[in-house]
Amino acid sequence: MASTKEYYDYVLDQLSLLDGISSRKMMGEYILYYKGKIFGGIYDDRFLIKKTESSMDLLKNGIEEIPYEGAKPMLMVDEIDNKEFLKKLVEKIYPELPAKK
């Protein structure tokens, strides 16, 4: 099942406090970037974020989800209605993400 454009638009609106968010559509899903680094994605209308020390700390009850078959587990973001929290979450994990290739 592919993600809907409506859910994608909603997630991007919730991330609007951050400068430097971009995305790329891939096989019906969306990969999300912050300042050029992949930090998460939208898979089957689920907002998933990479597992890092900070994301696991901030998403204490975060549920691990597999974005697609064969992928590494990511954390589902439940607090999607809280723009300030999402801003803090993405800014905190940014230094822990792998460098751009």
Summary of the structure (lengths in Angstrom):
residues: 101
radius of gyration: 12.3
end to end distance: 29.5
largest distance: 32.3
contacts: 275
relative contact order: 0.21
helix: 30%
strand: 28%
